[in-house]
């Protein structure tokens, strides 16, 4: 029963593993690394590729 209680806690009713909290965590992390993605795109975006990659290419 303890396992079922924990599954219910985390997977139901806004628990940590439901969609809304995970989307929020993803967006928070994306905001934190946005400038780093731009820097990496400037550094490696044109390596062996034309046109160069940018952060808007959908890789992140």
Beta strands, then each sheet from edge to edge (+ up, - down):
end
